[in-house]
Amino acid sequence: MRAGTVMKGLCPFHQEKTPSFTVDERRGSFHCFGCGAHGNAIDFVMRAENLGFREAVERLAGEAGMPIPVESPAQRAREDRLAGLHDVLEAAADCFCESLADRRSGAEAKAYLDRRGLDAAAIERFGIGFAPAARTRLKEALAGRFPEEKLVEAGLLVRPDGGGATYDRFRGRVIFPIHDPRGRLVGFGGRIIGEGEPKYLNSPETELFQKGRLLYGYHRAAPAARRSAEVVAVEGYMDVIALHLAGVETAVAPLGTALTEQQLALLWRLAPEPILCFDGDAAGARAAARAAERALPMLKAGQSLRFATLPPGEDPDSLARSQGPAAVRAVLDAARPLGDVLLAGEMAGQPVDTPERRAGLRRRLRELAGRIDDRDTQAEYQAEFQRRCDAAFGTRPQRQAYQGGQGYPGGRAPYLRRPDGPWRGGPRPFPVPLPESVPPPVPDRWRVHESRLLLLAIRDGPTLAEVAEGAGAMACRDPALEALRRDLVAALGGERLDSRAIERHLTELGHGPTLERLRGSAARHGWASIGSETSPEEALYHWRHSQVAWQLDEIQSEIALAERDFDADPSDRLVRLAAQRAELLRYRVELELERDTLRQAAAGGL
C-alpha cells in the first residue's frame, strides 16, 4: 500500500502478518518497525541477497545499466581474467551435461542417478553432468575455444609435476556444479562411478574456488532460508538434493570437509540458529562434535546452532527416499540446542559416580564455556552448565546474591514466548539487560513485576509447563525473591506437587516471610485471580501479559538511557529498542484480543 512517498508492506526479513515494512522513495531508505531492519538500497540488497558491499553495488549498477568504475589497470585486468574463468567453467558445465545426456557415454551415470532417485527434471534442476573416463575428453572439447593455460587455471586440467601433457581432472565421475553465494559457477564436485579413490573429488583451490569459504547449494537455499529463518547443513551433495526434493529447500553442505569458520559465518547470514544434520553413524557424530567445538568461540546473542540426530545408519538422502518428507521434517523439528549436545558429549561414556568424577565433568564444562569469546554468552553457558549439573547430581543450587549494577543474578532476564511456543522466524525472544545506572535497592515497580510472576508461577507452575519453564528462565533482582525463585524452580522440576504443597515446601525451606510479603504485595492489586482457581487459558494470559509488562518497563528504562546518551553515542540503539518495544506492544494487543475471544466463547457457552 502507498501513502504519499511512503510504501508499506510485509517485511522480507522476518515473518509477520501485519505490514510493518516501509520504503520512503523521497529519502531512498527502508525501515521495518517489527525487526528494526533499516538502511538504503545498497543495504537492502546486501541483506536480501547476502552480498558484500561491492557485490551489492555491482548488482544495482547492472540493473540500472551503469558501469562500475575500476580502480586501476591491475584491478581491471584481474576482473577480466576472473570473468574469463567463469566463461570456461560454464562451457565445461555444458560439456558435462551433454556427456550425461549421451546414450552411450552417459548410460552408467544415468543408471546411478536413477538408483539415487533422481529423474530428468531433478538432473536438469541441479545442473548435474558426467565426465567420461577418457583422459582428455574435456580438453579436446574445449581446445578450440579456450587456451590450455586457461583450462589449467580454472582447475579443469591437471599439469603433471614432472612435466608432460595435461589431462582432464574429472574422469569417470558424476559432476555437481558448485556456485558462490551470488550464483556464479566457480567449480565442480565429482562423485566416482563404481570403485575408485577418492570417492569425491573437488576442483582445486583457484581464485574463484576456495572450498572452505563455499557451501554447496547456498545460492539456491538463501531465498527460502530468508523467508523461514531456517537453514540446514548436511554432509554431501546428494543429501542437499534429496532434502530440496523433499521440500526442505534451505539445505546446504560443506565441500567434503568439516565446517569452517567462514562456512559457519555464511550459515549465520541466513538464520540465527542453523540446524546441523549429519549422518546417523560414528562419522556423523564426530562431524557434529567438530562443528560444535569450532562454533564455540563464535557464539553470541542470537547466534548459535542446533543439531538434528538421524536414525542410526541413515543419512538425509536415504531417510527422505525411504520414509518421505514427513520423517525428515520430524528429525529437523527435534533438533537439540548446542548446549545439550556439548553436555551429552562430555558425559558420554564418562561415569560420574564419584565426587572426583563429577568435579572433573564440571571442570571440563567450564573449560568449554570459557572458549566462548562473547562474555555475556560465556556467562550464560557457565550458568546453564552449572544448573544442569546441579539437577543431574541432586545438588542444591548455590544462591547468588544480587550485586548492584551487575544485571540479573545468573545473567538471565525474563524470557518471552509466543503462545504457540518458540518463535520460528521474525524477532526472536530477547533478554532486556538491566540499565547499568539503576542502583539498588530494587525499584518498587520491578519488585512488583517479580512478585507477580512468582505468584503466578507458584499457582500455575505445577500444571502449566510454559509457566514452569518461564520461572526457570527468569531471574529476580530482589535477593530474597531470587532465592525463593531458585527453590521454586527446583520444586517444580522434582516430584509432582500442587500449589499448596509447593507453598508448604517453600515455607519449610525458610521462605515464609518472603511468601507473606508476596501475599500482601502490590502485585496482587487488580489481579484478584492470583491465588484463586482459573482456567488454563486465563492463567497463560496472565503469565504472558505479566512478562510483557516487565519487559516493556525494562525497555522504557533503556530508551530513557539511550536518549540521554544519544549526543555522545548517536548509534542505532534507539531504533533497535523502539523496534523491540513495538513488537512487545503488538504482542500485548494480540494477547488481549485472544483473551477477549476466550471470554466471549465462554460466555456464549453458558
C-alpha positions as CSV (number, residue, x, y, z in Angstrom):
1,M,0.0,0.0,0.0
2,R,1.1,3.6,-0.6
3,A,0.8,6.7,1.4
4,G,2.4,9.7,-0.4
5,T,6.0,8.9,-1.0
6,V,6.0,6.0,1.6
7,M,5.1,2.4,0.6
8,K,4.2,-0.1,3.3
9,G,4.1,-3.9,3.1
10,L,5.2,-7.2,4.8
11,C,8.8,-7.3,5.8
12,P,11.1,-9.6,3.7
13,F,13.4,-10.1,6.6
14,H,11.1,-11.7,9.2
15,Q,7.7,-13.4,9.2
16,E,4.7,-11.2,10.0
17,K,1.0,-10.9,9.3
18,T,0.6,-7.2,9.8
19,P,2.7,-4.9,7.4
20,S,5.4,-3.1,9.3
21,F,8.0,-2.6,6.5
22,T,8.1,0.9,4.9
23,V,10.0,2.3,1.9
24,D,10.5,6.1,1.6
25,E,11.0,6.9,-2.0
26,R,12.0,10.5,-1.3
27,R,14.7,9.5,1.1
28,G,15.7,6.3,-0.7
29,S,15.5,4.3,2.5
30,F,13.6,1.5,4.2
31,H,12.7,0.6,7.7
32,C,10.9,-2.2,9.5
33,F,9.1,-1.4,12.7
34,G,8.9,-5.1,13.5
35,C,12.5,-6.3,13.4
36,G,14.4,-3.0,13.2
37,A,16.0,-3.6,9.7
38,H,16.7,-0.3,8.0
39,G,19.1,1.3,5.5
40,N,19.3,2.4,1.9
41,A,19.1,0.5,-1.4
42,I,22.6,-0.9,-1.1
43,D,21.9,-2.1,2.5
44,F,18.7,-3.8,1.3
45,V,20.4,-5.7,-1.5
46,M,23.3,-6.7,0.8
47,R,20.8,-8.1,3.4
48,A,18.3,-9.6,0.9
49,E,20.8,-11.3,-1.3
50,N,23.5,-12.0,1.3
51,L,26.1,-9.9,-0.7
52,G,29.1,-7.8,0.3
53,F,29.1,-4.1,-0.3
54,R,30.9,-4.2,-3.7
55,E,28.8,-7.1,-4.9
56,A,25.6,-5.2,-4.0
57,V,26.8,-2.1,-5.8
58,E,27.6,-4.2,-8.9
59,R,24.1,-5.8,-8.7
60,L,22.3,-2.5,-8.6
61,A,24.6,-0.9,-11.2
62,G,23.9,-3.8,-13.6
63,E,20.1,-3.4,-13.2
64,A,20.4,0.3,-13.8
65,G,22.7,-0.2,-16.8
66,M,25.5,1.8,-15.2
67,P,29.2,0.8,-15.4
68,I,31.2,0.3,-12.2
69,P,34.4,2.3,-12.2
70,V,37.5,0.1,-11.9
71,E,40.1,1.4,-9.5
72,S,43.2,0.6,-11.5
73,P,44.5,-1.2,-14.7
74,A,45.6,-4.1,-12.5
75,Q,42.2,-4.4,-11.0
76,R,40.6,-4.2,-14.4
77,A,42.9,-6.9,-15.7
78,R,42.0,-9.2,-12.7
79,E,38.3,-8.6,-13.2
80,D,38.6,-9.6,-16.9
81,R,40.6,-12.7,-16.0
82,L,38.1,-13.8,-13.5
83,A,35.3,-13.2,-15.9
84,G,37.1,-15.4,-18.4
85,L,37.4,-18.2,-15.8
86,H,33.6,-18.1,-15.3
87,D,33.2,-18.5,-19.1
88,V,35.5,-21.5,-19.1
89,L,33.6,-23.2,-16.2
90,E,30.2,-22.5,-17.9
91,A,31.5,-24.1,-21.1
92,A,32.7,-27.1,-19.1
93,A,29.4,-27.5,-17.4
94,D,27.7,-27.6,-20.8
95,C,30.1,-30.4,-21.9
96,F,29.4,-32.4,-18.7
97,C,25.6,-32.1,-19.2
98,E,26.0,-33.2,-22.9
99,S,28.0,-36.2,-21.8
100,L,25.4,-37.3,-19.4
101,A,22.7,-36.9,-22.0
102,D,24.6,-39.0,-24.5
103,R,23.1,-42.5,-24.6
104,R,26.4,-44.3,-24.9
105,S,28.8,-42.3,-22.6
106,G,26.2,-41.3,-20.0
107,A,24.3,-44.6,-19.6
108,E,26.2,-45.8,-16.5
109,A,25.9,-42.4,-14.8
110,K,22.2,-42.1,-15.6
111,A,21.7,-45.5,-14.1
112,Y,23.5,-44.4,-10.9
113,L,21.4,-41.3,-10.6
114,D,18.2,-43.3,-11.3
115,R,19.1,-45.6,-8.4
116,R,19.5,-42.5,-6.2
117,G,16.0,-41.4,-7.1
118,L,16.9,-38.5,-9.5
119,D,14.7,-38.1,-12.6
120,A,15.4,-36.0,-15.6
121,A,13.7,-32.9,-14.0
122,A,15.9,-33.1,-10.9
123,I,19.1,-33.6,-13.0
124,E,18.3,-30.5,-15.0
125,R,17.3,-28.5,-12.0
126,F,20.6,-29.1,-10.3
127,G,22.7,-29.0,-13.4
128,I,24.2,-32.5,-12.9
129,G,26.5,-33.8,-15.6
130,F,29.0,-36.5,-16.3
131,A,32.7,-36.6,-17.0
132,P,33.6,-39.7,-19.1
133,A,36.5,-41.9,-18.1
134,A,38.5,-40.8,-21.2
135,R,41.7,-39.0,-20.2
136,T,41.3,-35.9,-22.5
137,R,37.7,-35.7,-23.5
138,L,37.0,-32.3,-21.9
139,K,40.4,-31.0,-23.0
140,E,39.6,-31.9,-26.6
141,A,36.1,-30.5,-26.5
142,L,37.2,-27.0,-25.3
143,A,40.6,-26.9,-27.1
144,G,39.3,-24.7,-30.0
145,R,37.6,-22.2,-27.6
146,F,40.0,-21.6,-24.8
147,P,43.8,-21.6,-24.3
148,E,45.1,-24.7,-22.5
149,E,46.5,-22.4,-19.7
150,K,43.0,-21.1,-19.1
151,L,41.7,-24.6,-18.6
152,V,44.5,-25.3,-16.1
153,E,43.9,-22.0,-14.3
154,A,40.2,-22.9,-14.0
155,G,41.1,-26.3,-12.4
156,L,39.7,-28.4,-15.3
157,L,43.1,-29.7,-16.5
158,V,46.0,-31.2,-14.4
159,R,49.6,-30.4,-15.4
160,P,51.9,-33.2,-14.1
161,D,54.6,-32.1,-11.7
162,G,57.3,-33.9,-13.7
163,G,56.2,-32.4,-16.9
164,G,54.2,-34.0,-19.8
165,A,50.9,-33.4,-21.4
166,T,47.9,-32.1,-19.4
167,Y,44.8,-34.2,-18.8
168,D,41.3,-33.9,-17.5
169,R,40.9,-33.6,-13.7
170,F,37.4,-35.1,-13.7
171,R,37.2,-38.6,-15.3
172,G,34.5,-41.3,-14.8
173,R,32.6,-39.1,-12.4
174,V,29.1,-37.7,-11.9
175,I,29.6,-33.9,-11.8
176,F,27.9,-31.5,-9.5
177,P,28.4,-27.7,-10.3
178,I,29.3,-25.5,-7.3
179,H,28.3,-21.9,-7.2
180,D,29.3,-18.9,-5.0
181,P,26.7,-17.0,-2.9
182,R,25.9,-14.8,-6.0
183,G,25.0,-17.9,-8.0
184,R,28.2,-17.8,-10.2
185,L,29.7,-21.1,-11.2
186,V,33.1,-21.4,-9.5
187,G,34.0,-25.1,-9.6
188,F,32.8,-28.7,-9.6
189,G,32.5,-31.7,-7.4
190,G,32.8,-35.2,-8.9
191,R,31.5,-38.5,-7.5
192,I,33.2,-41.6,-8.9
193,I,31.1,-44.2,-10.7
194,G,32.0,-47.6,-9.5
195,E,35.1,-48.4,-7.5
196,G,38.0,-46.0,-7.0
197,E,39.5,-43.3,-4.8
198,P,38.9,-40.6,-3.9
199,K,35.2,-41.2,-3.8
200,Y,34.6,-37.4,-4.2
201,L,36.9,-35.0,-5.9
202,N,36.5,-31.2,-5.9
203,S,38.1,-28.6,-8.1
204,P,41.5,-27.4,-6.8
205,E,41.9,-24.1,-5.0
206,T,41.7,-21.2,-7.5
207,E,41.0,-17.5,-7.4
208,L,37.3,-18.5,-7.8
209,F,37.1,-21.7,-5.8
210,Q,38.1,-21.8,-2.1
211,K,36.2,-24.8,-0.7
212,G,36.5,-23.6,2.9
213,R,34.5,-20.5,2.0
214,L,31.8,-22.1,0.0
215,L,28.7,-24.1,0.7
216,Y,27.1,-26.4,-1.9
217,G,23.5,-25.2,-2.7
218,Y,23.9,-21.9,-0.8
219,H,22.6,-19.7,-3.7
220,R,19.5,-22.0,-4.0
221,A,18.8,-22.2,-0.3
222,A,19.2,-18.4,0.5
223,P,15.8,-17.2,-0.6
224,A,13.9,-19.9,1.2
225,A,16.1,-19.5,4.3
226,R,15.5,-15.8,4.4
227,R,11.7,-16.5,4.4
228,S,11.8,-19.2,7.0
229,A,14.8,-18.1,9.2
230,E,15.9,-21.8,8.9
231,V,19.0,-23.2,7.2
232,V,20.0,-26.9,7.3
233,A,23.6,-28.0,6.9
234,V,24.1,-31.7,5.8
235,E,27.2,-33.6,4.7
236,G,27.0,-34.2,0.9
237,Y,25.7,-33.1,-2.5
238,M,23.1,-35.9,-2.7
239,D,21.9,-35.0,0.8
240,V,21.3,-31.4,-0.3
241,I,19.5,-32.5,-3.4
242,A,17.3,-35.1,-1.6
243,L,16.2,-32.5,1.0
244,H,15.4,-29.9,-1.6
245,L,13.3,-32.5,-3.5
246,A,11.6,-33.4,-0.1
247,G,10.6,-29.8,0.4
248,V,13.5,-28.7,2.6
249,E,14.8,-26.0,0.2
250,T,17.1,-24.5,2.8
251,A,19.7,-27.3,2.8
252,V,23.4,-26.7,2.1
253,A,26.6,-28.7,2.6
254,P,30.3,-28.2,3.1
255,L,32.5,-29.5,0.3
256,G,33.8,-32.7,1.8
257,T,35.5,-31.1,4.8
258,A,34.5,-30.2,8.4
259,L,32.6,-26.9,8.7
260,T,35.0,-24.0,8.7
261,E,34.6,-20.6,10.5
262,Q,33.8,-19.0,7.1
263,Q,31.1,-21.5,6.4
264,L,29.6,-21.1,9.8
265,A,29.5,-17.3,9.1
266,L,27.7,-18.0,5.9
267,L,25.1,-20.1,7.7
268,W,24.5,-17.3,10.3
269,R,23.9,-14.8,7.5
270,L,20.8,-16.9,6.7
271,A,19.5,-17.9,10.1
272,P,20.3,-17.3,13.8
273,E,20.4,-21.0,14.7
274,P,21.4,-23.2,11.7
275,I,20.5,-26.9,12.0
276,L,23.4,-29.3,11.5
277,C,22.0,-32.6,10.3
278,F,24.8,-35.2,9.9
279,D,24.7,-38.9,9.2
280,G,23.5,-41.2,12.0
281,D,26.8,-43.0,12.3
282,A,30.0,-42.6,14.2
283,A,31.5,-40.4,11.5
284,G,28.4,-38.1,11.6
285,A,28.7,-37.8,15.4
286,R,32.3,-36.8,15.0
287,A,31.4,-34.2,12.4
288,A,28.8,-32.8,14.7
289,A,31.3,-32.6,17.6
290,R,33.9,-30.9,15.5
291,A,31.4,-28.3,14.3
292,A,30.2,-27.7,17.8
293,E,33.7,-27.1,19.1
294,R,34.6,-24.9,16.1
295,A,31.5,-22.8,16.6
296,L,32.1,-22.2,20.4
297,P,34.3,-19.1,20.1
298,M,31.9,-17.5,17.6
299,L,28.7,-17.8,19.7
300,K,27.0,-14.6,20.7
301,A,23.5,-13.4,21.4
302,G,21.2,-14.6,18.6
303,Q,23.9,-16.8,17.0
304,S,24.0,-20.4,17.9
305,L,23.5,-23.9,16.4
306,R,21.0,-26.8,16.7
307,F,21.7,-30.4,16.0
308,A,19.4,-32.9,14.4
309,T,20.0,-36.6,15.1
310,L,19.3,-39.0,12.3
311,P,18.3,-42.6,13.0
312,P,21.3,-45.0,13.1
313,G,22.5,-45.9,9.7
314,E,20.5,-43.2,7.9
315,D,21.6,-40.1,6.1
316,P,19.3,-37.3,4.9
317,D,19.2,-38.8,1.4
318,S,18.3,-42.3,2.5
319,L,15.7,-41.1,5.1
320,A,14.0,-38.9,2.5
321,R,13.8,-41.7,0.0
322,S,12.8,-44.4,2.4
323,Q,10.4,-42.6,4.7
324,G,9.4,-39.4,2.9
325,P,9.4,-35.7,3.7
326,A,7.4,-36.1,7.0
327,A,10.2,-38.2,8.5
328,V,12.8,-35.6,7.5
329,R,10.7,-32.7,9.0
330,A,10.2,-34.6,12.2
331,V,14.0,-35.1,12.6
332,L,14.7,-31.4,11.9
333,D,11.9,-30.2,14.3
334,A,13.5,-32.3,17.1
335,A,16.9,-30.6,16.7
336,R,18.7,-30.1,20.0
337,P,20.4,-26.9,21.2
338,L,24.2,-26.7,21.1
339,G,24.4,-26.7,24.9
340,D,22.6,-30.1,25.1
341,V,25.0,-31.6,22.5
342,L,28.1,-30.3,24.4
343,L,26.8,-31.7,27.7
344,A,25.9,-35.0,26.2
345,G,29.3,-35.3,24.6
346,E,31.1,-34.7,27.8
347,M,29.0,-37.2,29.7
348,A,29.0,-39.9,27.1
349,G,30.9,-42.9,28.4
350,Q,32.2,-40.9,31.3
351,P,30.9,-42.2,34.7
352,V,30.0,-39.5,37.2
353,D,29.6,-41.8,40.2
354,T,32.2,-40.2,42.5
355,P,32.8,-36.7,43.7
356,E,36.1,-36.6,41.8
357,R,34.5,-37.6,38.5
358,R,31.6,-35.1,39.0
359,A,34.2,-32.4,39.7
360,G,36.0,-33.4,36.5
361,L,32.9,-33.0,34.5
362,R,32.2,-29.6,35.9
363,R,35.8,-28.5,35.1
364,R,35.5,-29.8,31.5
365,L,32.3,-27.9,31.0
366,R,33.8,-24.7,32.5
367,E,36.7,-25.0,30.1
368,L,34.3,-25.5,27.2
369,A,32.3,-22.4,28.1
370,G,35.5,-20.5,28.6
371,R,36.2,-20.8,24.9
372,I,33.3,-18.6,24.0
373,D,34.6,-15.1,23.2
374,D,31.4,-13.2,23.9
375,R,31.4,-12.6,27.6
376,D,27.6,-12.5,28.0
377,T,27.1,-15.7,26.2
378,Q,30.0,-17.3,28.0
379,A,28.4,-16.4,31.4
380,E,25.1,-17.9,30.2
381,Y,26.7,-21.2,29.3
382,Q,28.6,-21.3,32.6
383,A,25.3,-20.7,34.5
384,E,23.5,-23.3,32.3
385,F,26.1,-26.0,32.8
386,Q,26.1,-25.3,36.5
387,R,22.3,-25.6,36.7
388,R,22.3,-28.8,34.6
389,C,25.0,-30.4,36.8
390,D,23.1,-29.4,39.9
391,A,20.0,-31.0,38.6
392,A,21.7,-34.2,37.4
393,F,23.6,-34.7,40.7
394,G,20.8,-33.7,43.0
395,T,22.9,-30.7,44.2
396,R,21.0,-27.7,45.5
397,P,22.0,-24.6,43.5
398,Q,24.1,-22.1,45.4
399,R,22.3,-18.8,45.9
400,Q,23.9,-15.8,44.3
401,A,23.3,-12.5,46.0
402,Y,22.3,-9.5,43.8
403,Q,25.1,-7.1,43.2
404,G,24.1,-3.6,42.3
405,G,24.8,-2.6,38.7
406,Q,25.7,-6.1,37.7
407,G,22.5,-7.2,36.0
408,Y,20.4,-10.2,36.7
409,P,21.7,-13.0,39.0
410,G,23.0,-15.7,36.8
411,G,22.9,-13.2,33.9
412,R,19.4,-14.1,32.8
413,A,16.4,-11.9,32.0
414,P,12.7,-12.6,31.6
415,Y,12.0,-14.8,28.6
416,L,9.0,-14.1,26.4
417,R,7.4,-16.8,24.3
418,R,4.7,-16.7,21.7
419,P,1.5,-18.6,22.6
420,D,2.4,-21.3,20.1
421,G,5.9,-22.0,21.6
422,P,9.3,-20.9,20.5
423,W,9.3,-18.4,17.7
424,R,10.1,-19.5,14.1
425,G,11.3,-16.6,12.1
426,G,10.6,-12.9,13.0
427,P,12.0,-11.1,16.0
428,R,13.2,-13.8,18.4
429,P,12.6,-13.7,22.2
430,F,15.1,-11.2,23.6
431,P,16.5,-10.6,27.0
432,V,16.4,-7.0,28.2
433,P,19.6,-6.0,30.1
434,L,19.4,-4.2,33.4
435,P,20.3,-0.5,32.9
436,E,23.7,-0.1,34.5
437,S,22.8,3.2,36.1
438,V,20.0,1.7,38.2
439,P,21.4,1.1,41.7
440,P,20.0,-1.0,44.5
441,P,17.7,-1.0,46.3
442,V,15.4,-2.6,43.7
443,P,12.8,-0.1,42.5
444,D,9.3,-0.9,43.6
445,R,7.9,-1.2,40.0
446,W,10.4,-4.0,39.2
447,R,9.8,-5.8,42.5
448,V,6.1,-5.7,41.6
449,H,6.8,-7.4,38.3
450,E,9.0,-10.1,40.0
451,S,6.4,-10.7,42.7
452,R,3.6,-11.0,40.3
453,L,5.4,-13.6,38.2
454,L,6.4,-15.6,41.2
455,L,2.8,-15.6,42.5
456,L,1.7,-16.9,39.1
457,A,4.5,-19.5,39.0
458,I,3.6,-20.9,42.4
459,R,-0.1,-21.2,41.4
460,D,0.2,-22.4,37.8
461,G,3.7,-23.8,37.5
462,P,2.7,-27.3,38.7
463,T,0.1,-27.6,35.9
464,L,1.4,-25.5,33.1
465,A,4.8,-26.4,31.5
466,E,5.2,-22.9,30.0
467,V,4.9,-21.2,33.4
468,A,7.4,-23.6,35.0
469,E,9.9,-23.2,32.2
470,G,9.4,-19.4,32.3
471,A,10.2,-19.4,36.0
472,G,13.4,-21.2,35.3
473,A,14.4,-18.8,32.6
474,M,13.7,-15.5,34.5
475,A,15.7,-14.1,37.4
476,C,14.9,-11.5,40.1
477,R,16.9,-8.5,41.2
478,D,15.5,-8.7,44.7
479,P,17.8,-11.2,46.5
480,A,15.0,-12.7,48.7
481,L,12.7,-13.2,45.7
482,E,15.6,-14.7,43.7
483,A,16.4,-17.2,46.5
484,L,12.7,-18.2,46.6
485,R,12.6,-18.5,42.8
486,R,15.5,-20.9,42.7
487,D,13.9,-23.2,45.3
488,L,10.6,-22.9,43.5
489,V,12.2,-24.0,40.2
490,A,13.8,-26.9,41.9
491,A,10.5,-27.9,43.4
492,L,8.7,-27.6,40.1
493,G,11.3,-29.9,38.5
494,G,11.0,-32.6,41.1
495,E,8.1,-34.8,42.3
496,R,4.7,-33.5,41.2
497,L,3.3,-31.1,43.8
498,D,0.2,-28.9,43.7
499,S,0.5,-25.2,44.5
500,R,-0.4,-25.6,48.2
501,A,2.3,-28.3,48.6
502,I,4.7,-26.0,46.9
503,E,4.0,-23.2,49.3
504,R,4.4,-25.6,52.3
505,H,7.7,-26.8,50.8
506,L,9.0,-23.2,50.4
507,T,7.9,-22.3,53.9
508,E,9.9,-25.3,55.2
509,L,12.9,-24.0,53.4
510,G,12.7,-20.7,55.2
511,H,10.9,-18.6,52.7
512,G,7.8,-18.0,55.0
513,P,8.5,-14.2,55.4
514,T,9.0,-13.8,51.7
515,L,5.8,-15.6,50.9
516,E,3.9,-13.4,53.4
517,R,5.4,-10.3,51.7
518,L,4.2,-11.7,48.3
519,R,0.7,-12.2,49.5
520,G,0.4,-8.7,50.7
521,S,2.3,-7.0,47.9
522,A,1.1,-4.6,45.3
523,A,1.5,-7.4,42.8
524,R,-2.0,-8.6,43.8
525,H,-3.7,-5.3,43.3
526,G,-6.1,-5.6,40.3
527,W,-5.2,-9.2,39.9
528,A,-7.8,-10.9,42.1
529,S,-7.4,-14.1,40.1
530,I,-4.0,-14.7,41.6
531,G,-4.4,-17.1,44.4
532,S,-7.7,-18.4,43.1
533,E,-8.8,-21.0,40.6
534,T,-8.9,-20.1,36.9
535,S,-8.8,-21.8,33.5
536,P,-5.5,-22.8,31.9
537,E,-6.2,-20.3,29.1
538,E,-6.8,-17.4,31.5
539,A,-3.7,-18.5,33.6
540,L,-1.5,-18.4,30.5
541,Y,-2.9,-15.0,29.6
542,H,-1.9,-13.6,33.0
543,W,1.6,-15.2,32.7
544,R,2.3,-13.8,29.3
545,H,0.8,-10.4,30.0
546,S,2.9,-10.1,33.1
547,Q,6.1,-11.0,31.1
548,V,5.2,-8.3,28.5
549,A,4.6,-5.7,31.2
550,W,8.0,-6.4,32.8
551,Q,9.9,-6.3,29.5
552,L,8.1,-3.1,28.4
553,D,9.2,-1.5,31.7
554,E,12.8,-2.6,31.1
555,I,12.9,-1.3,27.5
556,Q,11.4,2.0,28.6
557,S,14.2,2.4,31.1
558,E,16.8,1.5,28.3
559,I,15.2,4.0,26.0
560,A,15.5,6.8,28.6
561,L,19.2,6.0,29.0
562,A,19.7,5.8,25.2
563,E,18.0,9.2,24.7
564,R,20.2,10.7,27.5
565,D,23.4,9.4,25.9
566,F,22.4,9.9,22.3
567,D,24.6,13.0,21.7
568,A,27.7,11.2,23.0
569,D,26.8,7.9,21.2
570,P,24.4,8.5,18.2
571,S,24.1,4.8,17.3
572,D,21.1,2.8,16.1
573,R,20.4,1.7,19.7
574,L,17.3,3.8,19.9
575,V,15.9,2.4,16.7
576,R,16.6,-1.2,17.9
577,L,14.9,-0.5,21.3
578,A,11.9,1.2,19.6
579,A,11.5,-1.8,17.3
580,Q,11.6,-4.2,20.3
581,R,9.0,-2.1,22.1
582,A,6.8,-2.0,19.1
583,E,7.0,-5.8,18.8
584,L,6.0,-6.2,22.5
585,L,3.1,-3.7,22.2
586,R,1.8,-5.7,19.2
587,Y,2.1,-8.9,21.1
588,R,0.3,-7.4,24.1
589,V,-2.6,-6.4,21.8
590,E,-2.7,-10.0,20.4
591,L,-2.9,-11.4,23.9
592,E,-5.7,-9.1,24.8
593,L,-7.6,-10.0,21.7
594,E,-7.2,-13.7,22.4
595,R,-8.3,-13.2,26.0
596,D,-11.4,-11.4,24.8
597,T,-12.2,-14.1,22.3
598,L,-11.9,-16.8,25.0
599,R,-14.1,-14.9,27.4
600,Q,-16.8,-14.3,24.7
601,A,-16.7,-18.0,23.8
602,A,-17.0,-19.0,27.5
603,A,-19.9,-16.5,27.9
604,G,-21.7,-17.9,24.9
605,G,-21.3,-21.4,26.2
606,L,-23.2,-20.7,29.5
